[in-house]
Amino acid sequence: MYAKSSCVENARSIMNQAVVANLNVISFTALLEGYVKVGDMKQAREIFDIMNNRDVVAWTAMIVGYEQNGQNDEAMDLFRSMIKSGPEPNSYTLAAVLSVCASMACIDYGKQIHCMAIRSLQEQSVSVSNAIITMYARSGSVPWARRVFDRICWRKETVTWTSMIVALAQHGLGEEAVDLFEEMLRLGVKPDHITYIGVLSACTHAGFVDEGKRYYEQMQKEHGILPEMSHYACMVDLPARAGLLTEAQDFIQRMPVEPDAIAWGSLLSACRVHKNADIAELAAEKLLSIDPDNSGAYSAIANLYSACGRWNDAARIWKLRKDKAVKKETGFSWTHIHNKVHVFGADDVLHPQRDAIYKKAVEMWEEIKKAGFVPDLNSVLHDVDNELKEEMLSRHSEKLAIAFGLISTPEKMTLRIMKNLRVCNDCHTAMKFISKVVDREIIVRDATRFHHFRDGFCSCKDYW
């Protein structure tokens, strides 16, 4: 009762007395879960550490708590301890750890968990099989996700179909996602609201504007699913990506609910790509009225002004952001190599192999310039000379992560890079050239989508 009502301090005082009375593991687990729910993982761990005879429920609750609070390293460390000295993991444990692997894009460790699930017959669990599909997809391996999906065809539920459709959409495989959705309907599996988010997103990435509109109507009329904000945002993005900005603007203004930051952000992003400053100004104004500290909105409109040659307007926006003390979110990238996560920031000097990494980054930069790459110096906002601008661009976190991957893995091996923010224009162009020069596939997961760079092209078709 105390844990459910979040009154954990009262529960804590009672438990301090209960330790002496040696209450059972159920009581301890209830208190542990209470701390997890309020995000106090330090206190939760203290409870966990003093528990006697910890069962699988207690171990799983602790791992899930770490996962839900973004403490992925701690979750993985605890799971390793569980394997060594704890009870056998159950399906809930494996699903939680697979979710951690998905967040960190640790495909190698994820494969080990997958093998563990097969050996223990827990792959047959719906939650585990779906977590495996999501893990492979979010780690950049759609083929593996599809193999798992196809193997469990005899017991697919709505959530399983949805997991695969969303995965295909996230990787820009819109046509495959739509085909799978149609197969789902033919087999009589009923879609839910999340399924439709996936298929609408797929139509958006594939440029299927008319099909997306049809699915939006079908969702309501045939399946009785009322649109939520995520569906509205998709329906703004659908025409906007296709360059139908006025249509997107009309839709957002006719929405029966107040548009949120995601909807206005979608319109703003499309304006950046299609260089429509007029609608962008409206979208940015609306977005900043909802989220005044959204540094991305300032960047988007300023970069759009720069692309249109409106340098004074761009400078005005940057000054406005500075005057309002809006902080830019720190960008970082990471890659998982040899069972270890390597994290990089721009101009990173903390990695033990920094000298070799920077040497490779310089070599890579010169090679792609010889191949025709032209650095986007306009994306550097600092008032410095062009030579220093180039140096700053060459040391962006994703470029350092790629350089590390090139010196740490065999030739031809696919590189998987994750980034917490949207990939900048310069890095996106550079990675297309790098993929061709080094003859490797480079998969990048940024804040908006997956990018598959191969032979000088990107799966996003330069729209992200």
C-alpha positions in Angstrom: 0.0 0.0 0.0 2.8 2.5 1.0 4.7 1.7 -2.2 1.7 2.1 -4.4 0.9 5.5 -2.9 4.6 6.6 -3.2 4.7 7.1 0.6 8.0 5.3 0.6 9.5 7.2 3.6 6.7 5.8 5.9 7.3 2.4 4.4 11.1 2.9 5.0 10.7 3.6 8.7 8.5 0.5 9.0 11.0 -1.6 7.1 13.9 -0.4 9.3 12.0 -2.1 12.1 11.1 -5.0 9.9 14.7 -5.8 9.2 15.1 -6.8 12.8 11.9 -8.9 12.5 13.4 -10.5 9.3 10.2 -10.1 7.2 10.0 -12.1 4.0 11.2 -11.3 0.6 7.7 -10.2 -0.6 7.7 -7.3 1.8 11.2 -6.2 0.8 10.3 -6.5 -2.9 7.2 -4.3 -2.4 9.3 -1.6 -0.8 12.0 -1.9 -3.5 9.3 -1.5 -6.2 8.1 1.6 -4.4 11.4 3.3 -4.6 11.7 2.2 -8.2 8.4 3.9 -9.1 9.5 7.2 -7.6 12.9 7.0 -9.3 15.0 6.7 -6.2 17.3 4.0 -7.4 19.9 4.6 -4.7 17.5 3.7 -2.0 16.1 0.9 -4.0 19.6 -0.6 -4.3 20.1 -0.3 -0.6 17.0 -2.3 0.0 18.0 -4.8 -2.6 21.5 -5.3 -1.1 20.2 -6.0 2.4 17.5 -8.5 1.2 18.0 -12.1 2.2 17.1 -14.9 -0.3 16.5 -12.5 -3.2 14.2 -14.2 -5.7 13.8 -13.6 -9.4 11.1 -11.0 -8.8 13.4 -8.9 -6.7 16.3 -9.1 -9.2 13.9 -8.3 -12.1 12.3 -5.4 -10.3 15.8 -3.9 -9.7 16.9 -4.4 -13.3 13.6 -3.0 -14.6 14.0 0.0 -12.3 17.5 0.8 -13.7 16.1 0.3 -17.3 13.2 2.6 -16.7 15.4 5.3 -15.2 17.9 5.3 -18.0 20.7 3.6 -15.9 21.5 1.1 -18.6 25.1 0.3 -17.4 23.8 -0.5 -14.0 21.1 -2.7 -15.4 23.6 -4.7 -17.4 26.0 -5.0 -14.5 23.3 -6.3 -12.3 22.1 -8.8 -14.9 25.6 -10.1 -15.2 25.7 -10.6 -11.4 22.4 -12.4 -11.6 23.7 -14.8 -14.2 26.8 -15.5 -12.0 25.2 -15.8 -8.6 21.4 -15.2 -8.7 18.3 -17.1 -9.7 17.6 -18.1 -13.3 16.1 -15.1 -15.3 12.5 -15.3 -16.3 10.8 -13.9 -19.4 10.3 -10.5 -17.7 14.0 -10.3 -16.8 15.0 -11.1 -20.4 12.6 -8.6 -21.9 13.9 -5.9 -19.6 17.6 -6.6 -20.5 16.8 -6.8 -24.2 15.2 -3.4 -23.9 18.5 -2.1 -22.4 20.4 -3.7 -25.3 18.0 -1.9 -27.7 18.6 1.5 -26.0 22.4 1.1 -26.1 22.4 -0.7 -29.5 24.4 -3.5 -28.0 23.7 -6.0 -30.7 26.4 -8.5 -29.7 25.2 -8.7 -26.1 21.6 -8.7 -27.4 22.5 -11.8 -29.5 23.8 -13.5 -26.4 20.5 -12.8 -24.6 18.6 -14.1 -27.7 20.6 -17.4 -27.5 19.8 -17.6 -23.7 16.1 -17.2 -24.5 16.3 -20.0 -27.1 18.0 -22.4 -24.7 15.6 -21.7 -21.9 12.6 -21.8 -24.3 11.6 -18.3 -23.3 11.8 -17.1 -26.8 8.3 -18.4 -27.1 7.1 -15.7 -24.7 5.3 -12.9 -26.6 7.1 -10.2 -24.5 10.5 -11.8 -25.1 10.1 -12.4 -28.8 8.8 -8.8 -29.3 11.7 -7.5 -27.2 14.1 -9.5 -29.5 12.6 -8.0 -32.6 12.9 -4.5 -31.2 16.4 -5.1 -30.0 17.6 -6.1 -33.5 15.7 -3.3 -35.1 17.0 -0.5 -32.8 20.5 -1.9 -33.2 20.3 -1.4 -36.9 19.7 -5.0 -38.0 16.4 -5.2 -39.7 17.2 -8.6 -41.4 17.7 -10.2 -38.0 14.5 -8.7 -36.7 12.6 -10.0 -39.7 14.1 -13.5 -39.2 12.8 -13.6 -35.7 9.4 -12.3 -36.8 9.0 -14.8 -39.6 10.0 -17.7 -37.3 7.2 -17.0 -34.9 4.5 -16.5 -37.6 2.3 -19.2 -36.0 1.7 -17.2 -32.8 1.9 -13.6 -33.9 -0.2 -11.2 -31.9 -1.1 -7.6 -32.7 1.9 -6.3 -30.7 4.3 -8.6 -32.7 3.0 -7.3 -36.1 3.2 -3.8 -34.8 6.8 -4.2 -33.6 7.9 -5.3 -37.0 5.9 -2.6 -38.9 7.3 0.1 -36.6 10.9 -1.3 -37.1 10.6 -1.2 -40.9 9.2 2.3 -40.8 12.0 3.6 -38.6 14.5 2.3 -41.1 12.8 4.0 -44.0 11.5 0.7 -45.5 8.1 2.2 -46.0 7.0 0.0 -48.8 7.9 -3.2 -46.9 6.0 -1.9 -43.8 2.9 -1.1 -45.8 3.0 -4.6 -47.4 3.3 -6.2 -44.0 0.4 -4.2 -42.7 -1.8 -5.3 -45.6 -0.8 -8.9 -44.9 -1.7 -8.4 -41.3 -5.2 -7.2 -42.3 -5.6 -10.1 -44.7 -4.9 -12.6 -41.9 -7.6 -11.0 -39.8 -5.2 -9.6 -37.1 -6.8 -6.4 -35.7 -4.4 -3.4 -35.6 -4.3 -1.0 -32.7 -3.5 2.7 -32.4 0.3 2.0 -32.3 0.1 -0.1 -35.4 -1.4 2.8 -37.2 1.4 5.1 -36.0 3.8 2.7 -37.6 2.0 2.5 -40.9 1.4 6.2 -41.1 5.0 6.8 -40.4 5.9 4.3 -43.1 3.7 6.1 -45.7 5.4 9.3 -44.7 9.0 8.0 -45.3 7.9 6.3 -48.5 6.1 9.3 -49.9 2.8 7.5 -50.0 0.6 10.5 -49.4 -2.7 9.2 -50.8 -2.2 5.8 -49.1 -1.5 7.5 -45.8 -4.7 9.5 -46.0 -6.6 6.3 -46.8 -5.2 4.5 -43.7 -6.0 7.5 -41.5 -9.6 7.3 -42.6 -9.6 3.5 -42.3 -8.3 3.7 -38.8 -11.3 5.6 -37.7 -14.1 4.2 -39.9 -13.2 0.5 -40.0 -11.5 0.0 -36.7 -13.0 2.7 -34.5 -9.7 4.1 -33.4 -9.8 7.8 -32.5 -6.8 9.8 -33.6 -4.3 10.7 -30.8 -1.6 13.4 -31.0 0.9 11.0 -32.5 -1.5 10.2 -35.4 -2.1 14.0 -36.0 1.7 14.5 -36.0 2.0 11.8 -38.7 -0.7 13.5 -40.8 1.2 16.8 -40.6 4.5 15.1 -41.6 2.9 13.1 -44.4 2.2 16.0 -46.8 5.0 18.2 -45.4 7.7 15.7 -46.3 6.3 15.6 -49.9 6.6 19.3 -50.1 2.9 20.0 -49.7 3.6 22.5 -47.0 0.3 24.5 -47.4 -1.7 21.3 -47.1 0.3 20.4 -43.9 -0.3 23.8 -42.5 -4.0 23.6 -43.2 -4.2 20.2 -41.5 -2.5 21.4 -38.4 -4.7 24.5 -38.1 -7.9 22.3 -38.5 -6.9 19.8 -35.9 -9.7 19.3 -33.2 -7.0 19.5 -30.5 -4.3 22.0 -29.8 -1.2 20.9 -31.8 1.8 19.9 -29.7 5.5 20.6 -30.2 5.9 17.4 -32.2 3.4 18.5 -34.8 4.8 22.0 -35.2 8.3 20.5 -35.2 7.5 18.2 -38.1 6.2 21.2 -40.1 9.3 23.2 -39.2 11.6 20.4 -40.3 9.9 20.1 -43.6 10.2 23.8 -44.2 13.9 23.5 -43.6 14.2 20.9 -46.2 12.0 22.6 -48.8 13.3 26.1 -47.9 10.0 27.7 -47.1 10.9 30.5 -44.7 7.4 32.0 -44.4 5.7 28.9 -43.0 8.8 28.1 -41.1 8.5 31.3 -39.2 4.9 30.5 -38.2 5.9 26.9 -37.1 8.9 28.2 -35.1 6.8 30.8 -33.4 4.2 28.2 -32.4 6.8 25.7 -31.4 8.6 28.1 -29.1 5.4 29.3 -27.5 4.9 25.7 -26.4 8.5 24.9 -25.7 10.5 28.1 -25.1 13.7 26.2 -24.4 13.7 24.1 -27.6 17.1 24.9 -28.9 16.4 22.8 -32.0 13.7 25.3 -33.1 16.2 28.1 -33.1 18.7 26.0 -35.0 16.2 24.9 -37.6 15.0 28.4 -38.5 18.5 30.0 -38.3 19.9 27.3 -40.6 16.9 27.8 -43.0 17.7 31.5 -43.1 21.3 30.7 -43.8 20.4 28.3 -46.6 18.3 31.1 -48.2 21.1 33.6 -47.9 19.3 35.6 -45.2 22.4 36.0 -43.1 21.1 38.9 -41.0 17.9 37.0 -40.1 20.0 34.0 -39.1 22.3 36.2 -36.9 19.2 37.7 -35.3 17.9 34.2 -34.4 21.2 33.1 -32.9 21.4 36.4 -30.9 17.8 35.8 -29.7 18.7 32.3 -28.5 21.7 33.7 -26.7 19.7 36.6 -25.1 17.1 34.1 -23.9 19.9 31.9 -22.5 18.5 28.8 -24.2 21.2 26.1 -23.8 22.0 23.8 -26.7 21.8 20.2 -25.7 25.2 18.6 -25.7 25.6 16.1 -28.5 27.4 12.8 -28.2 27.7 9.6 -30.1 28.5 6.0 -29.1 29.3 2.7 -30.6 29.4 -0.8 -29.2 32.6 -2.7 -30.1 34.2 -5.7 -28.4 31.5 -5.9 -25.7 32.1 -2.3 -24.6 30.2 0.9 -25.2 32.5 3.7 -26.4 31.1 7.3 -26.0 32.4 10.3 -27.9 31.7 14.1 -27.6 32.8 16.7 -30.1 36.6 17.3 -29.8 36.7 14.4 -27.4 40.1 13.9 -25.7 39.1 11.4 -23.0 39.2 8.1 -25.0 42.4 6.1 -24.3 43.0 5.7 -28.0 42.4 9.4 -28.8 45.7 9.8 -30.7 45.0 6.9 -33.1 41.3 8.1 -33.4 42.3 11.6 -34.4 44.9 10.4 -36.8 42.3 8.2 -38.5 39.8 11.1 -38.5 42.3 13.4 -40.3 43.1 10.7 -42.9 39.3 10.1 -43.4 38.7 13.8 -43.8 41.4 14.2 -46.4 40.3 11.1 -48.4 36.6 12.2 -48.7 37.7 15.7 -49.7 39.7 14.2 -52.5 36.6 12.2 -53.5 34.6 15.4 -53.9 33.3 16.2 -50.4 32.9 19.9 -49.6 32.7 20.8 -45.9 29.6 22.8 -44.9 31.4 25.7 -43.3 28.2 27.7 -43.0 27.0 25.2 -40.3 29.8 26.4 -38.0 28.4 29.4 -36.1 31.7 30.5 -34.4 33.4 33.5 -35.8 36.7 31.8 -36.8 38.6 31.3 -40.0 37.7 28.6 -42.5 40.6 26.4 -41.6 39.5 26.2 -38.0 35.9 25.7 -39.1 37.0 22.6 -41.0 38.9 21.3 -38.0 35.9 21.7 -35.8 33.6 19.9 -38.3 36.1 17.0 -38.7 35.9 16.4 -34.9 32.1 16.1 -34.5 31.3 13.2 -32.3 29.8 10.9 -35.0 33.0 11.3 -37.1 35.2 10.4 -34.2 33.0 7.3 -33.5 33.3 6.2 -37.1 37.1 6.8 -37.0 37.3 4.6 -33.9 35.2 1.9 -35.6 37.5 1.9 -38.6 40.6 1.3 -36.6 38.9 -1.3 -34.3 37.0 -3.6 -36.6 37.8 -5.8 -39.7 37.5 -4.4 -43.2 34.0 -4.5 -44.7 32.4 -4.9 -41.3 29.3 -2.8 -40.8 29.7 0.1 -38.4 26.8 1.0 -36.1 26.8 4.5 -34.6 24.2 6.0 -32.2 23.7 9.8 -31.6 21.5 11.5 -29.1 20.7 14.5 -31.4 19.8 14.9 -35.1 22.8 14.3 -37.4 24.0 17.7 -38.8 24.1 18.4 -42.5 27.9 18.2 -42.7 28.2 14.9 -41.0 25.4 13.4 -43.1 27.1 14.4 -46.3 30.5 13.3 -45.0 29.1 9.8 -44.0 27.8 9.3 -47.5 31.3 9.9 -48.8 32.9 7.8 -46.1 30.7 4.8 -46.8 31.9 4.9 -50.5 35.6 5.6 -49.8 36.0 2.8 -47.1 33.5 0.5 -48.8 31.5 -0.2 -45.7 27.9 0.1 -44.6 27.5 2.7 -41.9 24.3 2.6 -39.9 23.5 5.6 -37.8 20.6 6.0 -35.4 20.0 9.7 -34.5 17.2 11.4 -32.7 14.8 11.2 -35.7 15.4 8.0 -37.5 17.9 5.4 -38.9 20.3 6.2 -41.7 21.8 3.4 -43.7 24.9 4.8 -45.6 26.1 2.6 -48.4 28.1 3.3 -51.6 27.7 7.1 -51.2 23.9 7.1 -50.6 21.7 7.3 -47.5 18.4 5.4 -47.0 16.7 8.6 -45.9 17.2 10.1 -49.3 18.6 13.2 -47.6 15.4 13.9 -45.7 15.6 13.6 -42.0 
